[in-house]
Amino acid sequence: MRIIYLDNAASSWPKPAGVKEAMAEVIDEFAANPGRGGHTLAMKASKVLFRTRVQLSRLFGIKNPNDLFFYLNATQALNQAIKGLSFQAGDHIITSSIEHNSVRRPIEYLRRTKQIEVTYVEPREDQLFYAEDFQKEIRPETKLIAVTHASNLTGVIIPIGEIGKIARDKNIVFLVDASQSAGILPIDVEEMNIDMLAFPGHKGLYGPQGTGALYVRGDIDLEPLIHGGTGSQSEAIDQPTTRPDRYESGTANTVGIAGLGAGVAFVLEKGVESIHQHEWALAKQTIERLQQISGVTVYGPSLDVERVGVVAFNIKGADASEVSFILDQQYGIATRSGYHCTPLGHETAGTSENGAVRASFGSFNTQEDVDQLILAIEEISTAFGQ
């Protein structure tokens, strides 16, 4: 049975041609430790990291590639960004009500341990977020605004450019979680006044799992979460101050970063806008056709509003996990059900009781995939008496 993969919001698959080859090249030809020696193989490994850093900087408008640090995923990057800032009791953070646990949990950790204050901004009745609603919550004590660029549940897009300008005017650090938008929506850290940008490599950038990164504006100094060997200033007791070494202790995932570089090359060649329009066209058609099926509820704002290629829905009388299981076992369609690591998002969408089924599209999905999903949902809905 052909697998129809509709779980790209969790991890994109398949990967573009070149990703596997780039990873195999490292393993076969120069799998040495980057930055840990001056010999030829170590230098080749170091160049892999540098080239990928430059590619990512080009994609996101980053002036200095050394302000970009590699991590195993966006979760590690977000923890470094949030916990690395210096907070005092009474400091204030503004975030949204649709955040992933990778943002919410570090923030709530700081609330418990540092006695900071937190404000969660809700969407309006149209289920959209507005920059002025974030602006209204700013206090003299506000130190950080941290928001996701796009919801991993409904695909709704937050206006980070407008929020970034507000944050910059108020001298507030602005952190963006680009887990659902990196490689899919245009991002320019300079134009959007983004101070810190966290993203995974294995979703819209089409790299392998075990890759991610964090951009931090040059004049922002975070306390490193991890201390250890960096291959530089080894004689010093303290962590180096030079970037990117200060935030990259331990041996890098050179193999994965090589694959990430190939994935980013695919994104740069295809074009972010082209990728977004393809995914949104498939998602929009899916939403339109799901809404015509009796007993199916689709979540998110009006179809007049562009989103990323994520569609969340439920069938009346059916458990979301059971629907996803049937899609997988009987139809060969891979979706994700449950709470998608965003209980806040489900509270906002009104799906906390049952969760939801999520279909998420990527560059390699087709019209046929949509047709097969709709056919399957029609049959499942009928089976549940709708």
C-alpha atoms as a printed R data frame, in Angstrom:
    type eleno elety resid chain resno       x      y      z
1   ATOM     1    CA   MET     A     1   0.000  0.000  0.000
2   ATOM     2    CA   ARG     A     2   1.309  3.440 -0.924
3   ATOM     3    CA   ILE     A     3   1.738  5.646  2.133
4   ATOM     4    CA   ILE     A     4   0.138  9.084  1.901
5   ATOM     5    CA   TYR     A     5   2.168 11.126  4.335
6   ATOM     6    CA   LEU     A     6   0.239 14.018  5.881
7   ATOM     7    CA   ASP     A     7   2.275 14.625  9.023
8   ATOM     8    CA   ASN     A     8   4.753 17.210  7.743
9   ATOM     9    CA   ALA     A     9   4.081 19.517 10.685
10  ATOM    10    CA   ALA     A    10   5.762 16.901 12.873
11  ATOM    11    CA   SER     A    11   8.584 16.068 10.467
12  ATOM    12    CA   SER     A    12   8.736 16.434  6.698
13  ATOM    13    CA   TRP     A    13   8.953 13.339  4.526
14  ATOM    14    CA   PRO     A    14  10.135 12.372  2.015
15  ATOM    15    CA   LYS     A    15  13.332 14.384  1.890
16  ATOM    16    CA   PRO     A    16  14.615 16.025 -1.297
17  ATOM    17    CA   ALA     A    17  17.174 14.333 -3.486
18  ATOM    18    CA   GLY     A    18  20.587 15.243 -2.161
19  ATOM    19    CA   VAL     A    19  19.899 15.096  1.575
20  ATOM    20    CA   LYS     A    20  20.802 11.424  1.963
21  ATOM    21    CA   GLU     A    21  23.747 11.831 -0.394
22  ATOM    22    CA   ALA     A    22  25.135 14.783  1.568
23  ATOM    23    CA   MET     A    23  24.910 12.814  4.810
24  ATOM    24    CA   ALA     A    24  26.476  9.710  3.277
25  ATOM    25    CA   GLU     A    25  29.361 11.790  1.927
26  ATOM    26    CA   VAL     A    26  30.287 12.890  5.432
27  ATOM    27    CA   ILE     A    27  30.130  9.353  6.807
28  ATOM    28    CA   ASP     A    28  32.067  7.861  3.928
29  ATOM    29    CA   GLU     A    29  34.708 10.528  3.356
30  ATOM    30    CA   PHE     A    30  35.364 12.834  6.322
31  ATOM    31    CA   ALA     A    31  33.401 11.992  9.464
32  ATOM    32    CA   ALA     A    32  35.935 13.711 11.696
33  ATOM    33    CA   ASN     A    33  35.226 16.036 14.620
34  ATOM    34    CA   PRO     A    34  34.663 19.617 13.384
35  ATOM    35    CA   GLY     A    35  36.652 22.288 15.178
36  ATOM    36    CA   ARG     A    36  38.615 19.717 17.181
37  ATOM    37    CA   GLY     A    37  41.710 19.456 15.038
38  ATOM    38    CA   GLY     A    38  43.685 21.065 12.256
39  ATOM    39    CA   HIS     A    39  43.976 18.018 10.038
40  ATOM    40    CA   THR     A    40  42.340 17.785  6.634
41  ATOM    41    CA   LEU     A    41  39.324 15.695  7.618
42  ATOM    42    CA   ALA     A    42  38.477 17.883 10.614
43  ATOM    43    CA   MET     A    43  38.708 20.974  8.411
44  ATOM    44    CA   LYS     A    44  36.347 19.415  5.849
45  ATOM    45    CA   ALA     A    45  33.862 18.672  8.617
46  ATOM    46    CA   SER     A    46  34.128 22.263  9.868
47  ATOM    47    CA   LYS     A    47  33.369 23.549  6.381
48  ATOM    48    CA   VAL     A    48  30.084 21.624  6.392
49  ATOM    49    CA   LEU     A    49  28.936 23.564  9.447
50  ATOM    50    CA   PHE     A    50  30.119 26.860  8.001
51  ATOM    51    CA   ARG     A    51  28.421 26.353  4.628
52  ATOM    52    CA   THR     A    52  25.120 25.424  6.234
53  ATOM    53    CA   ARG     A    53  25.368 28.412  8.578
54  ATOM    54    CA   VAL     A    54  25.835 30.671  5.561
55  ATOM    55    CA   GLN     A    55  22.907 29.087  3.702
56  ATOM    56    CA   LEU     A    56  20.579 29.566  6.674
57  ATOM    57    CA   SER     A    57  21.763 33.145  7.094
58  ATOM    58    CA   ARG     A    58  20.916 33.828  3.476
59  ATOM    59    CA   LEU     A    59  17.455 32.334  3.922
60  ATOM    60    CA   PHE     A    60  16.638 34.360  7.037
61  ATOM    61    CA   GLY     A    61  18.444 37.642  6.299
62  ATOM    62    CA   ILE     A    62  21.055 37.134  9.029
63  ATOM    63    CA   LYS     A    63  24.032 39.457  8.567
64  ATOM    64    CA   ASN     A    64  26.590 37.499 10.600
65  ATOM    65    CA   PRO     A    65  26.457 33.682 10.217
66  ATOM    66    CA   ASN     A    66  28.299 33.335 13.543
67  ATOM    67    CA   ASP     A    67  25.157 34.603 15.284
68  ATOM    68    CA   LEU     A    68  23.476 31.319 14.322
69  ATOM    69    CA   PHE     A    69  23.953 28.311 16.623
70  ATOM    70    CA   PHE     A    70  23.196 24.660 15.891
71  ATOM    71    CA   TYR     A    71  21.081 22.512 18.213
72  ATOM    72    CA   LEU     A    72  19.436 19.103 17.984
73  ATOM    73    CA   ASN     A    73  15.967 20.622 17.523
74  ATOM    74    CA   ALA     A    74  13.879 23.754 18.029
75  ATOM    75    CA   THR     A    75  13.079 22.706 21.599
76  ATOM    76    CA   GLN     A    76  16.713 22.978 22.662
77  ATOM    77    CA   ALA     A    77  17.041 26.264 20.789
78  ATOM    78    CA   LEU     A    78  13.958 27.717 22.486
79  ATOM    79    CA   ASN     A    79  15.142 26.623 25.929
80  ATOM    80    CA   GLN     A    80  18.471 28.335 25.326
81  ATOM    81    CA   ALA     A    81  16.739 31.492 24.159
82  ATOM    82    CA   ILE     A    82  14.220 31.703 27.015
83  ATOM    83    CA   LYS     A    83  16.257 30.420 29.941
84  ATOM    84    CA   GLY     A    84  19.449 32.092 28.766
85  ATOM    85    CA   LEU     A    85  18.071 35.592 29.306
86  ATOM    86    CA   SER     A    86  18.656 37.146 32.701
87  ATOM    87    CA   PHE     A    87  15.341 37.426 34.548
88  ATOM    88    CA   GLN     A    88  14.541 38.865 37.958
89  ATOM    89    CA   ALA     A    89  11.429 38.512 40.087
90  ATOM    90    CA   GLY     A    90   8.687 40.707 38.698
91  ATOM    91    CA   ASP     A    91   9.930 40.666 35.102
92  ATOM    92    CA   HIS     A    92   7.177 40.127 32.548
93  ATOM    93    CA   ILE     A    93   6.840 37.908 29.443
94  ATOM    94    CA   ILE     A    94   4.150 38.202 26.775
95  ATOM    95    CA   THR     A    95   3.291 35.193 24.645
96  ATOM    96    CA   SER     A    96   0.272 33.778 22.796
97  ATOM    97    CA   SER     A    97  -2.424 31.282 23.710
98  ATOM    98    CA   ILE     A    98  -1.436 28.894 20.907
99  ATOM    99    CA   GLU     A    99   2.150 28.201 21.923
100 ATOM   100    CA   HIS     A   100   3.769 24.793 21.706
101 ATOM   101    CA   ASN     A   101   4.971 23.293 24.981
102 ATOM   102    CA   SER     A   102   8.529 24.076 23.862
103 ATOM   103    CA   VAL     A   103   7.706 27.726 24.528
104 ATOM   104    CA   ARG     A   104   5.114 27.371 27.248
105 ATOM   105    CA   ARG     A   105   7.005 24.997 29.541
106 ATOM   106    CA   PRO     A   106  10.265 26.991 29.727
107 ATOM   107    CA   ILE     A   107   8.219 30.124 30.402
108 ATOM   108    CA   GLU     A   108   6.198 28.420 33.121
109 ATOM   109    CA   TYR     A   109   9.453 27.087 34.574
110 ATOM   110    CA   LEU     A   110  10.665 30.679 34.882
111 ATOM   111    CA   ARG     A   111   7.356 31.683 36.467
112 ATOM   112    CA   ARG     A   112   7.900 29.055 39.169
113 ATOM   113    CA   THR     A   113  11.626 29.538 39.717
114 ATOM   114    CA   LYS     A   114  12.136 33.247 39.010
115 ATOM   115    CA   GLN     A   115   8.716 34.575 40.012
116 ATOM   116    CA   ILE     A   116   8.188 36.288 36.667
117 ATOM   117    CA   GLU     A   117   4.795 37.384 35.363
118 ATOM   118    CA   VAL     A   118   3.300 35.916 32.165
119 ATOM   119    CA   THR     A   119   0.531 37.164 29.868
120 ATOM   120    CA   TYR     A   120  -1.048 34.897 27.257
121 ATOM   121    CA   VAL     A   121  -2.618 36.917 24.431
122 ATOM   122    CA   GLU     A   122  -5.815 35.375 23.014
123 ATOM   123    CA   PRO     A   123  -7.073 35.603 19.435
124 ATOM   124    CA   ARG     A   124 -10.126 37.688 18.639
125 ATOM   125    CA   GLU     A   125 -13.502 36.260 17.573
126 ATOM   126    CA   ASP     A   126 -12.203 35.805 14.031
127 ATOM   127    CA   GLN     A   127  -9.539 33.496 15.546
128 ATOM   128    CA   LEU     A   128  -6.757 35.818 14.383
129 ATOM   129    CA   PHE     A   129  -4.058 37.587 16.372
130 ATOM   130    CA   TYR     A   130  -3.395 41.312 16.130
131 ATOM   131    CA   ALA     A   131  -0.221 43.188 16.971
132 ATOM   132    CA   GLU     A   132  -2.091 45.854 18.936
133 ATOM   133    CA   ASP     A   133  -3.354 43.189 21.347
134 ATOM   134    CA   PHE     A   134   0.240 42.353 22.210
135 ATOM   135    CA   GLN     A   135   1.062 46.048 22.490
136 ATOM   136    CA   LYS     A   136  -1.750 46.557 25.014
137 ATOM   137    CA   GLU     A   137  -0.162 44.028 27.358
138 ATOM   138    CA   ILE     A   138   3.256 45.709 27.515
139 ATOM   139    CA   ARG     A   139   4.331 46.894 30.954
140 ATOM   140    CA   PRO     A   140   7.466 48.661 32.164
141 ATOM   141    CA   GLU     A   141   8.603 45.234 33.425
142 ATOM   142    CA   THR     A   142   8.089 43.458 30.075
143 ATOM   143    CA   LYS     A   143  11.397 41.891 29.103
144 ATOM   144    CA   LEU     A   144  10.456 39.354 26.431
145 ATOM   145    CA   ILE     A   145   7.787 38.799 23.789
146 ATOM   146    CA   ALA     A   146   7.875 35.187 22.596
147 ATOM   147    CA   VAL     A   147   5.475 33.973 19.914
148 ATOM   148    CA   THR     A   148   5.088 31.205 17.405
149 ATOM   149    CA   HIS     A   149   5.004 32.354 13.796
150 ATOM   150    CA   ALA     A   150   2.340 29.819 12.819
151 ATOM   151    CA   SER     A   151   0.137 27.466 14.822
152 ATOM   152    CA   ASN     A   152   0.913 23.767 14.602
153 ATOM   153    CA   LEU     A   153  -2.795 23.074 15.190
154 ATOM   154    CA   THR     A   154  -4.812 25.421 12.970
155 ATOM   155    CA   GLY     A   155  -2.081 26.918 10.781
156 ATOM   156    CA   VAL     A   156  -3.017 30.475 11.787
157 ATOM   157    CA   ILE     A   157  -0.201 32.971 11.166
158 ATOM   158    CA   ILE     A   158   0.771 35.576 13.761
159 ATOM   159    CA   PRO     A   159   1.905 38.991 12.374
160 ATOM   160    CA   ILE     A   160   5.480 38.801 13.631
161 ATOM   161    CA   GLY     A   161   6.676 41.741 11.549
162 ATOM   162    CA   GLU     A   162   4.238 44.122 13.230
163 ATOM   163    CA   ILE     A   163   4.908 42.699 16.682
164 ATOM   164    CA   GLY     A   164   8.646 42.915 16.074
165 ATOM   165    CA   LYS     A   165   8.441 46.627 15.325
166 ATOM   166    CA   ILE     A   166   6.483 47.217 18.531
167 ATOM   167    CA   ALA     A   167   9.018 45.225 20.544
168 ATOM   168    CA   ARG     A   168  11.982 47.063 19.012
169 ATOM   169    CA   ASP     A   169  10.401 50.474 19.673
170 ATOM   170    CA   LYS     A   170   9.907 49.455 23.321
171 ATOM   171    CA   ASN     A   171  13.374 47.859 23.622
172 ATOM   172    CA   ILE     A   172  11.854 44.465 24.418
173 ATOM   173    CA   VAL     A   173  13.566 41.256 23.285
174 ATOM   174    CA   PHE     A   174  11.514 39.548 20.569
175 ATOM   175    CA   LEU     A   175  11.734 35.750 20.167
176 ATOM   176    CA   VAL     A   176  10.033 33.913 17.299
177 ATOM   177    CA   ASP     A   177   9.388 30.168 17.208
178 ATOM   178    CA   ALA     A   178   9.543 29.357 13.498
179 ATOM   179    CA   SER     A   179   8.927 25.627 13.880
180 ATOM   180    CA   GLN     A   180   5.986 25.705 11.442
181 ATOM   181    CA   SER     A   181   7.198 28.524  9.215
182 ATOM   182    CA   ALA     A   182  10.947 28.166  8.576
183 ATOM   183    CA   GLY     A   183  11.279 27.312  4.899
184 ATOM   184    CA   ILE     A   184   7.549 27.925  4.344
185 ATOM   185    CA   LEU     A   185   6.927 31.616  5.094
186 ATOM   186    CA   PRO     A   186   9.271 34.532  4.324
187 ATOM   187    CA   ILE     A   187  11.405 35.470  7.333
188 ATOM   188    CA   ASP     A   188  13.939 38.273  7.507
189 ATOM   189    CA   VAL     A   189  15.291 38.895 10.990
190 ATOM   190    CA   GLU     A   190  16.387 42.449 10.139
191 ATOM   191    CA   GLU     A   191  13.203 43.596  8.415
192 ATOM   192    CA   MET     A   192  10.982 41.930 11.036
193 ATOM   193    CA   ASN     A   193  13.038 43.134 14.020
194 ATOM   194    CA   ILE     A   194  13.497 39.584 15.279
195 ATOM   195    CA   ASP     A   195  16.053 39.400 18.089
196 ATOM   196    CA   MET     A   196  16.018 35.609 18.439
197 ATOM   197    CA   LEU     A   197  14.749 33.027 15.945
198 ATOM   198    CA   ALA     A   198  14.447 29.327 16.786
199 ATOM   199    CA   PHE     A   199  13.645 26.649 14.225
200 ATOM   200    CA   PRO     A   200  14.002 22.907 13.538
201 ATOM   201    CA   GLY     A   201  15.862 21.501 10.574
202 ATOM   202    CA   HIS     A   202  13.616 18.497 10.004
203 ATOM   203    CA   LYS     A   203  10.322 20.184  9.065
204 ATOM   204    CA   GLY     A   204  10.026 22.922  6.424
205 ATOM   205    CA   LEU     A   205  13.780 22.976  5.849
206 ATOM   206    CA   TYR     A   206  13.731 19.297  4.788
207 ATOM   207    CA   GLY     A   207  16.795 18.271  6.761
208 ATOM   208    CA   PRO     A   208  17.053 15.178  8.954
209 ATOM   209    CA   GLN     A   209  15.868 14.868 12.525
210 ATOM   210    CA   GLY     A   210  18.432 15.886 15.136
211 ATOM   211    CA   THR     A   211  18.976 19.321 13.568
212 ATOM   212    CA   GLY     A   212  17.842 22.801 14.541
213 ATOM   213    CA   ALA     A   213  19.247 26.243 15.216
214 ATOM   214    CA   LEU     A   214  18.926 29.500 17.104
215 ATOM   215    CA   TYR     A   215  19.724 32.978 15.825
216 ATOM   216    CA   VAL     A   216  20.579 35.557 18.486
217 ATOM   217    CA   ARG     A   217  21.172 39.224 17.657
218 ATOM   218    CA   GLY     A   218  24.805 40.139 18.109
219 ATOM   219    CA   ASP     A   219  24.384 42.452 21.106
220 ATOM   220    CA   ILE     A   220  22.263 40.012 23.133
221 ATOM   221    CA   ASP     A   221  24.285 37.869 25.524
222 ATOM   222    CA   LEU     A   222  22.619 34.706 26.756
223 ATOM   223    CA   GLU     A   223  23.922 32.555 29.562
224 ATOM   224    CA   PRO     A   224  24.808 29.214 27.909
225 ATOM   225    CA   LEU     A   225  22.681 26.309 29.117
226 ATOM   226    CA   ILE     A   226  25.448 23.827 28.332
227 ATOM   227    CA   HIS     A   227  29.103 24.288 29.234
228 ATOM   228    CA   GLY     A   228  31.914 22.165 27.913
229 ATOM   229    CA   GLY     A   229  34.333 21.532 25.104
230 ATOM   230    CA   THR     A   230  34.119 23.848 22.118
231 ATOM   231    CA   GLY     A   231  37.441 23.243 20.405
232 ATOM   232    CA   SER     A   232  38.483 26.829 21.145
233 ATOM   233    CA   GLN     A   233  40.037 28.546 24.168
234 ATOM   234    CA   SER     A   234  40.508 25.100 25.710
235 ATOM   235    CA   GLU     A   235  42.942 26.503 28.273
236 ATOM   236    CA   ALA     A   236  40.243 28.778 29.744
237 ATOM   237    CA   ILE     A   237  38.199 27.732 32.789
238 ATOM   238    CA   ASP     A   238  35.093 29.554 31.611
239 ATOM   239    CA   GLN     A   239  32.994 29.128 28.508
240 ATOM   240    CA   PRO     A   240  34.369 31.042 25.493
241 ATOM   241    CA   THR     A   241  32.776 34.387 24.713
242 ATOM   242    CA   THR     A   242  33.252 34.080 20.956
243 ATOM   243    CA   ARG     A   243  30.363 33.011 18.760
244 ATOM   244    CA   PRO     A   244  29.246 30.451 17.761
245 ATOM   245    CA   ASP     A   245  31.479 28.452 20.154
246 ATOM   246    CA   ARG     A   246  29.889 29.973 23.252
247 ATOM   247    CA   TYR     A   247  26.623 28.186 22.496
248 ATOM   248    CA   GLU     A   248  27.837 25.020 20.781
249 ATOM   249    CA   SER     A   249  29.524 22.856 23.387
250 ATOM   250    CA   GLY     A   250  30.161 19.245 22.451
251 ATOM   251    CA   THR     A   251  30.570 17.491 19.145
252 ATOM   252    CA   ALA     A   252  28.226 18.780 16.455
253 ATOM   253    CA   ASN     A   253  25.896 16.606 14.418
254 ATOM   254    CA   THR     A   254  27.992 17.055 11.288
255 ATOM   255    CA   VAL     A   255  26.180 14.334  9.377
256 ATOM   256    CA   GLY     A   256  22.785 15.856 10.147
257 ATOM   257    CA   ILE     A   257  23.927 19.399  9.431
258 ATOM   258    CA   ALA     A   258  25.222 18.262  6.035
259 ATOM   259    CA   GLY     A   259  21.741 16.908  5.313
260 ATOM   260    CA   LEU     A   260  20.216 20.139  6.576
261 ATOM   261    CA   GLY     A   261  22.409 22.099  4.192
262 ATOM   262    CA   ALA     A   262  21.065 20.041  1.298
263 ATOM   263    CA   GLY     A   263  17.510 20.611  2.513
264 ATOM   264    CA   VAL     A   264  18.044 24.371  2.715
265 ATOM   265    CA   ALA     A   265  19.509 24.326 -0.797
266 ATOM   266    CA   PHE     A   266  16.252 22.709 -1.960
267 ATOM   267    CA   VAL     A   267  14.207 25.443 -0.242
268 ATOM   268    CA   LEU     A   268  16.339 28.234 -1.705
269 ATOM   269    CA   GLU     A   269  16.071 26.768 -5.198
270 ATOM   270    CA   LYS     A   270  12.322 26.113 -5.050
271 ATOM   271    CA   GLY     A   271  11.524 29.390 -3.292
272 ATOM   272    CA   VAL     A   272   9.742 29.915  0.012
273 ATOM   273    CA   GLU     A   273   6.735 31.603 -1.578
274 ATOM   274    CA   SER     A   274   6.301 28.781 -4.075
275 ATOM   275    CA   ILE     A   275   6.441 26.207 -1.284
276 ATOM   276    CA   HIS     A   276   3.893 28.099  0.786
277 ATOM   277    CA   GLN     A   277   1.442 28.554 -2.076
278 ATOM   278    CA   HIS     A   278   1.609 24.855 -2.947
279 ATOM   279    CA   GLU     A   279   0.983 23.739  0.636
280 ATOM   280    CA   TRP     A   280  -1.732 26.326  1.261
281 ATOM   281    CA   ALA     A   281  -3.554 25.412 -1.963
282 ATOM   282    CA   LEU     A   282  -3.742 21.766 -0.878
283 ATOM   283    CA   ALA     A   283  -4.764 22.682  2.675
284 ATOM   284    CA   LYS     A   284  -7.398 25.157  1.513
285 ATOM   285    CA   GLN     A   285  -8.975 22.619 -0.808
286 ATOM   286    CA   THR     A   286  -8.924 20.047  1.992
287 ATOM   287    CA   ILE     A   287 -10.712 22.438  4.336
288 ATOM   288    CA   GLU     A   288 -13.327 23.332  1.721
289 ATOM   289    CA   ARG     A   289 -14.107 19.682  1.007
290 ATOM   290    CA   LEU     A   290 -14.058 18.591  4.662
291 ATOM   291    CA   GLN     A   291 -16.584 21.288  5.486
292 ATOM   292    CA   GLN     A   292 -18.991 19.665  3.016
293 ATOM   293    CA   ILE     A   293 -18.921 16.310  4.826
294 ATOM   294    CA   SER     A   294 -21.713 15.762  7.361
295 ATOM   295    CA   GLY     A   295 -20.505 15.627 10.957
296 ATOM   296    CA   VAL     A   296 -17.015 17.007 10.267
297 ATOM   297    CA   THR     A   297 -15.795 20.105 12.105
298 ATOM   298    CA   VAL     A   298 -12.718 21.953 10.853
299 ATOM   299    CA   TYR     A   299 -10.881 24.338 13.176
300 ATOM   300    CA   GLY     A   300  -9.242 27.654 12.447
301 ATOM   301    CA   PRO     A   301 -10.076 31.043 10.949
302 ATOM   302    CA   SER     A   302 -12.012 31.822  7.777
303 ATOM   303    CA   LEU     A   303 -10.778 30.428  4.483
304 ATOM   304    CA   ASP     A   304 -10.306 34.027  3.335
305 ATOM   305    CA   VAL     A   305  -7.221 34.114  5.560
306 ATOM   306    CA   GLU     A   306  -4.040 32.386  4.403
307 ATOM   307    CA   ARG     A   307  -2.498 29.879  6.779
308 ATOM   308    CA   VAL     A   308   0.309 27.369  6.621
309 ATOM   309    CA   GLY     A   309  -0.577 23.911  5.304
310 ATOM   310    CA   VAL     A   310  -2.063 22.519  8.525
311 ATOM   311    CA   VAL     A   311  -5.653 21.279  8.826
312 ATOM   312    CA   ALA     A   312  -7.221 20.187 12.128
313 ATOM   313    CA   PHE     A   313 -10.614 18.496 12.226
314 ATOM   314    CA   ASN     A   314 -12.876 16.060 14.062
315 ATOM   315    CA   ILE     A   315 -15.729 13.720 13.128
316 ATOM   316    CA   LYS     A   316 -18.769 13.939 15.381
317 ATOM   317    CA   GLY     A   317 -19.050 10.892 17.627
318 ATOM   318    CA   ALA     A   318 -15.573  9.619 16.773
319 ATOM   319    CA   ASP     A   319 -12.469  9.773 18.914
320 ATOM   320    CA   ALA     A   320  -9.668 11.657 17.163
321 ATOM   321    CA   SER     A   321  -7.128  8.940 17.919
322 ATOM   322    CA   GLU     A   322  -9.434  6.280 16.502
323 ATOM   323    CA   VAL     A   323  -9.931  8.252 13.284
324 ATOM   324    CA   SER     A   324  -6.190  8.696 12.859
325 ATOM   325    CA   PHE     A   325  -5.663  4.975 13.522
326 ATOM   326    CA   ILE     A   326  -8.245  4.002 10.902
327 ATOM   327    CA   LEU     A   327  -6.690  6.383  8.381
328 ATOM   328    CA   ASP     A   328  -3.337  4.727  8.937
329 ATOM   329    CA   GLN     A   329  -4.346  1.094  9.098
330 ATOM   330    CA   GLN     A   330  -7.111  0.964  6.492
331 ATOM   331    CA   TYR     A   331  -6.163  3.736  4.087
332 ATOM   332    CA   GLY     A   332  -2.410  4.145  4.441
333 ATOM   333    CA   ILE     A   333  -2.773  7.830  5.333
334 ATOM   334    CA   ALA     A   334  -0.417  9.143  8.018
335 ATOM   335    CA   THR     A   335  -1.901 11.926 10.167
336 ATOM   336    CA   ARG     A   336  -1.452 12.918 13.781
337 ATOM   337    CA   SER     A   337  -4.119 12.972 16.463
338 ATOM   338    CA   GLY     A   338  -4.235 14.078 20.085
339 ATOM   339    CA   TYR     A   339  -3.024 17.336 21.551
340 ATOM   340    CA   HIS     A   340   0.026 18.012 19.355
341 ATOM   341    CA   CYS     A   341   2.103 19.241 22.334
342 ATOM   342    CA   THR     A   342  -0.030 22.395 22.423
343 ATOM   343    CA   PRO     A   343  -2.693 22.131 25.135
344 ATOM   344    CA   LEU     A   344  -2.926 25.929 25.016
345 ATOM   345    CA   GLY     A   345  -3.783 25.745 21.338
346 ATOM   346    CA   HIS     A   346  -6.468 23.150 21.974
347 ATOM   347    CA   GLU     A   347  -7.959 25.241 24.761
348 ATOM   348    CA   THR     A   348  -8.102 28.154 22.359
349 ATOM   349    CA   ALA     A   349  -9.647 26.026 19.589
350 ATOM   350    CA   GLY     A   350 -12.146 24.388 21.968
351 ATOM   351    CA   THR     A   351 -10.802 20.871 21.403
352 ATOM   352    CA   SER     A   352  -9.391 20.104 24.841
353 ATOM   353    CA   GLU     A   353 -11.841 17.267 25.495
354 ATOM   354    CA   ASN     A   354 -11.037 15.136 22.462
355 ATOM   355    CA   GLY     A   355  -8.020 16.677 20.758
356 ATOM   356    CA   ALA     A   356  -8.139 16.667 16.959
357 ATOM   357    CA   VAL     A   357  -6.949 14.910 13.828
358 ATOM   358    CA   ARG     A   358  -4.288 16.921 12.003
359 ATOM   359    CA   ALA     A   359  -3.316 16.646  8.354
360 ATOM   360    CA   SER     A   360  -0.278 18.701  7.363
361 ATOM   361    CA   PHE     A   361   1.094 19.139  3.867
362 ATOM   362    CA   GLY     A   362   4.576 19.426  2.406
363 ATOM   363    CA   SER     A   363   6.211 20.105 -0.939
364 ATOM   364    CA   PHE     A   364   5.831 16.524 -2.111
365 ATOM   365    CA   ASN     A   365   2.112 16.171 -1.455
366 ATOM   366    CA   THR     A   366  -0.250 16.134 -4.417
367 ATOM   367    CA   GLN     A   367  -3.855 16.634 -5.454
368 ATOM   368    CA   GLU     A   368  -4.273 12.860 -5.329
369 ATOM   369    CA   ASP     A   369  -3.336 12.901 -1.635
370 ATOM   370    CA   VAL     A   370  -6.170 15.348 -0.947
371 ATOM   371    CA   ASP     A   371  -8.619 13.241 -2.951
372 ATOM   372    CA   GLN     A   372  -7.693 10.077 -1.040
373 ATOM   373    CA   LEU     A   373  -7.983 11.807  2.337
374 ATOM   374    CA   ILE     A   374 -11.428 13.198  1.515
375 ATOM   375    CA   LEU     A   375 -12.639  9.822  0.257
376 ATOM   376    CA   ALA     A   376 -11.429  8.181  3.459
377 ATOM   377    CA   ILE     A   377 -13.074 10.776  5.718
378 ATOM   378    CA   GLU     A   378 -16.353 10.438  3.829
379 ATOM   379    CA   GLU     A   379 -16.349  6.681  4.422
380 ATOM   380    CA   ILE     A   380 -15.292  6.974  8.072
381 ATOM   381    CA   SER     A   381 -17.910  9.642  8.720
382 ATOM   382    CA   THR     A   382 -20.594  7.384  7.237
383 ATOM   383    CA   ALA     A   383 -19.422  4.494  9.405
384 ATOM   384    CA   PHE     A   384 -19.913  6.647 12.504
385 ATOM   385    CA   GLY     A   385 -23.483  7.418 11.479
386 ATOM   386    CA   GLN     A   386 -22.993 10.875 10.045
